[in-house]
Amino acid sequence: MATLGGLLGTVILVIIIIVIILTIVIVAIILAAGARVIKSVNDIGASCRTTKDCVSGLQCMGNTCQNPRSCNVNADCPNNFVCQNGQCVQNNNYCLSTADCNNGQHCINNACM
């Protein structure tokens, strides 16, 4: 009986160790899945409201700083962009709020005036 008790204790200890290891692995997987690559402010892939929020040369398209799209006509570009010299560029008069406009201008119907 003493050996059966010792064997049972060893089995229970092994089960506890396996549960601990599985818990650590599951937590590591969850943390890895939730990790996000942090973009430097205004870099490609960074969040933006207007092109003014992005570094020079990037455009704010779909609320993300991106390289400009090539185009032939305005219809090739996303909303609030126009085709200039073969690239989609944000309409300079476009705004979401007065803060997006130059001093003295106000944002009225998404246009700086």
C-alpha positions in Angstrom: 0.0 0.0 0.0 2.9 2.4 0.7 4.1 2.1 -2.9 0.6 2.7 -4.2 0.3 5.9 -2.1 3.7 7.1 -3.3 2.8 6.4 -6.9 -0.5 8.3 -6.5 1.3 11.3 -5.0 3.8 11.3 -7.9 1.0 11.2 -10.5 -0.8 14.1 -8.8 2.4 16.1 -8.7 3.0 15.4 -12.4 -0.6 16.5 -13.2 -0.1 19.8 -11.2 3.1 20.5 -13.1 1.4 19.9 -16.5 -1.5 22.2 -15.5 1.0 24.9 -14.5 2.9 24.6 -17.8 -0.3 24.6 -19.9 -1.4 27.7 -18.0 1.8 29.5 -18.8 1.6 28.5 -22.5 -2.0 29.7 -22.8 -1.2 33.1 -21.1 1.8 33.5 -23.4 -0.4 32.8 -26.5 -3.0 35.3 -25.3 -0.5 38.0 -24.7 1.2 37.4 -28.1 -2.2 37.6 -29.8 -3.0 40.8 -28.1 0.4 42.5 -28.8 0.4 45.2 -31.4 3.2 46.7 -33.2 3.5 50.3 -32.0 4.0 52.7 -34.9 6.0 55.8 -34.3 3.7 58.8 -34.4 2.7 59.8 -37.9 4.7 56.9 -39.6 3.2 54.5 -42.2 0.3 52.7 -40.6 -0.1 55.3 -37.8 -3.6 56.5 -37.1 -4.6 59.9 -38.6 -7.6 62.1 -39.2 -6.1 64.2 -42.0 -2.9 64.2 -44.1 -1.6 66.9 -41.8 -1.3 64.2 -39.1 1.2 62.2 -41.2 4.9 62.8 -41.9 5.7 64.5 -45.2 5.2 62.4 -48.2 2.4 60.2 -46.6 -1.3 60.6 -47.1 -4.1 59.9 -44.6 -6.3 57.4 -46.3 -8.9 55.4 -44.4 -7.6 57.0 -41.1 -4.1 55.4 -41.7 -1.0 57.2 -42.9 0.0 55.6 -46.2 2.1 56.1 -49.3 0.1 58.1 -51.9 -1.9 56.0 -54.4 -1.2 56.4 -58.1 -4.1 57.6 -60.2 -5.2 58.9 -63.7 -8.4 60.6 -62.7 -10.1 61.8 -59.4 -12.4 58.7 -59.4 -9.2 56.6 -58.9 -8.8 58.2 -55.5 -10.6 57.8 -52.1 -13.1 60.4 -50.9 -11.7 63.8 -50.2 -8.7 63.2 -52.5 -8.0 64.5 -55.9 -5.6 63.2 -58.6 -2.7 65.5 -59.2 0.4 64.6 -61.2 -0.6 60.9 -61.1 -0.9 60.7 -57.3 -3.9 60.9 -55.0 -3.5 63.9 -52.7 -5.8 65.2 -50.1 -8.0 68.1 -51.1 -6.4 70.9 -49.2 -9.7 72.5 -48.3 -11.0 69.2 -46.7 -11.4 69.3 -42.9 -13.1 67.5 -40.1 -13.0 70.4 -37.7 -11.8 74.0 -37.6 -8.6 72.8 -36.0 -7.7 71.2 -39.4 -7.9 74.6 -41.1 -5.4 77.5 -41.3 -5.8 80.4 -38.9 -8.8 82.5 -39.5 -10.6 79.7 -41.4 -13.5 77.6 -40.2 -14.6 74.1 -41.2 -18.0 74.3 -42.8 -19.4 71.1 -44.5 -15.9 69.5 -44.5 -14.3 72.5 -46.3 -12.0 75.1 -44.8 -13.4 78.6 -45.5 
